């Protein structure tokens, strides 16, 4: 039983201390935009929300209006994302950092269909908040993809606990049968 608890503790410790990945830059819009996001990937437990940061920098020589849209994964184990700011204007050389909250909609045992997600970035000088969802209003659309993965710790821990409880009950039942048989023997 001590081994089971040691394994459970080790799984929890590994889950809690997973290292964060460093930021990686994507150059978009024919070299006018630079997008970095950190960490590069998220480990989500079922129904957990975690966040990453995206920084969009205007490398060009004109003002650009930027619209962000989270591309929802529509399948079992999909995700939803929300931005701290989904529309902003960048002057040449300016940058904006946005927090993206990602929520997993996975079930504990059905951890499928989640390996990456995409953020659509629409841009243009004449793009407005009202026209941001109109495909024709933007000069262009680019996509930034990052990795998502389920943290299997809770699933593994649930299986380990169930196996431990069953083993404990079986051992206890065998011991009680053995003691019961020993006391009932005639002398």
C-alpha positions in Angstrom: 0.0 0.0 0.0 2.9 2.3 0.7 4.1 1.8 -2.9 0.7 2.9 -4.3 0.8 6.1 -2.2 4.4 6.7 -3.3 3.4 6.3 -7.0 0.4 8.6 -6.6 2.6 11.2 -4.9 5.1 11.0 -7.7 2.4 11.4 -10.4 1.1 14.5 -8.6 4.5 15.9 -8.2 5.4 15.4 -11.9 2.1 17.0 -12.9 2.6 20.0 -10.7 6.2 20.7 -11.7 6.0 20.3 -15.5 8.3 22.9 -17.1 6.9 25.7 -19.2 8.1 25.9 -22.8 9.7 29.1 -24.1 8.1 31.5 -26.6 8.4 31.0 -30.3 7.9 33.7 -32.9 5.7 33.5 -36.0 6.1 36.1 -38.8 2.8 36.8 -40.5 1.2 39.2 -43.0 4.1 39.3 -45.4 6.5 40.3 -42.6 4.3 43.0 -41.1 3.3 41.1 -37.9 5.3 39.1 -35.4 3.4 36.8 -33.0 4.9 35.1 -30.0 3.0 32.9 -27.6 4.2 31.4 -24.3 4.1 28.7 -23.3 4.2 26.9 -26.6 1.9 24.2 -25.3 -0.6 23.7 -22.5 -1.4 20.5 -20.5 -5.1 20.6 -19.6 -6.9 18.4 -17.2 -10.6 17.7 -18.0 -12.7 20.8 -17.4 -9.6 22.9 -16.4 -8.9 26.4 -17.6 -5.3 27.5 -18.2 -3.9 30.5 -20.0 -1.1 31.5 -22.4 0.0 34.9 -23.6 0.2 36.0 -27.2 2.2 39.1 -28.1 1.5 40.7 -31.5 4.0 43.2 -32.8 3.7 45.5 -35.8 6.9 45.2 -37.8 5.6 47.3 -40.7 5.5 51.0 -41.4 1.7 51.6 -41.1 -1.0 51.3 -38.5 -2.8 48.0 -38.4 -6.0 47.0 -36.8 -5.9 43.4 -35.4 -8.7 41.0 -34.7 -8.2 37.7 -32.8 -10.6 34.7 -33.0 -10.2 31.4 -31.2 -10.9 28.5 -33.5 -13.0 26.2 -31.4 -12.3 22.5 -31.5 -15.8 20.9 -32.0 -15.4 17.3 -31.0 -15.4 15.2 -27.8 -12.7 16.7 -25.7 -12.7 20.0 -27.5 -11.8 23.4 -26.1 -13.0 27.0 -25.9 -10.9 30.1 -25.7 -11.4 33.6 -24.5 -9.1 36.6 -25.1 -8.5 39.4 -22.6 -8.7 41.7 -25.7 -9.8 40.5 -29.2 -9.5 43.8 -31.1 -6.7 46.4 -31.0 -4.7 48.9 -33.2 -1.0 48.7 -33.5 1.2 51.6 -34.6 4.4 50.8 -36.4 6.8 49.2 -33.9 4.1 48.8 -31.3 3.1 45.5 -29.6 0.2 44.2 -27.6 0.1 41.3 -25.2 -3.1 39.4 -24.9 -4.0 36.6 -22.4 -5.9 33.6 -23.8 -7.9 31.5 -21.4 -8.3 28.0 -22.7 -10.9 25.7 -21.2 -10.9 21.9 -21.8 -14.3 20.3 -22.2 -12.9 16.7 -22.0 -14.4 13.9 -20.0 -12.1 12.0 -17.6 -12.2 8.8 -19.7 -12.8 10.2 -23.2 -9.6 12.3 -23.6 -9.6 12.4 -27.4 -9.4 14.9 -30.2 -7.1 17.4 -28.6 -3.6 18.0 -29.9 -3.6 21.6 -31.1 -5.7 24.7 -31.4 -5.6 27.7 -33.7 -6.0 31.4 -33.3 -7.1 33.3 -36.4 -5.5 36.8 -36.8 -7.3 39.2 -39.1 -5.6 42.5 -39.9 -5.9 45.6 -42.0 -5.9 49.4 -41.9 -9.7 49.6 -42.5 -10.7 46.7 -40.3 -13.1 47.7 -37.4 -14.6 45.9 -34.5 -17.9 45.8 -36.3 -16.4 44.3 -39.5 -13.9 42.0 -37.8 -16.0 38.9 -38.3 -16.6 39.8 -42.0 -14.1 37.8 -44.1 -14.0 40.4 -46.8 -13.4 43.4 -44.5 -9.8 42.4 -43.6 -6.8 42.7 -45.8 -5.7 39.3 -44.7 -6.1 36.4 -42.3 -3.3 34.4 -40.7 -3.4 31.5 -38.3 -1.2 30.7 -35.3 -1.3 27.1 -34.0 -0.1 25.9 -30.6 -0.1 22.5 -28.9 -2.6 21.3 -26.4 -2.4 18.0 -24.5 -4.4 16.4 -21.8 -2.6 16.0 -18.5 -3.3 12.3 -17.8 -2.5 12.5 -14.1 -6.1 12.6 -12.9 -7.1 9.7 -15.1 -4.1 7.6 -13.9 -4.7 8.6 -10.3 -8.3 7.6 -10.5 -7.4 4.1 -12.0 -4.7 3.7 -9.3 -7.1 4.6 -6.5 -9.7 2.2 -7.8 -7.2 -0.6 -8.2 -5.8 0.1 -4.7 -9.3 0.0 -3.1 -10.1 -3.3 -4.8 -6.8 -4.8 -3.8 -7.3 -3.6 -0.2 -10.8 -5.1 -0.1 -9.7 -8.4 -1.6 -6.7 -8.7 0.9 -9.0 -7.7 3.8 -11.6 -10.3 2.8 -9.0 -13.1 2.5 -7.5 -12.2 5.9 -10.9 -12.2 7.5 -11.7 -15.6 6.0 -8.4 -17.0 7.1 -8.9 -15.8 10.7 -12.5 -17.0 10.7 -11.5 -20.5 9.6 -8.8 -20.7 12.2 -11.1 -19.8 15.1 -13.8 -22.3 14.0 -11.6 -25.4 14.1 -12.6 -28.0 16.7 -9.9 -28.8 19.2 
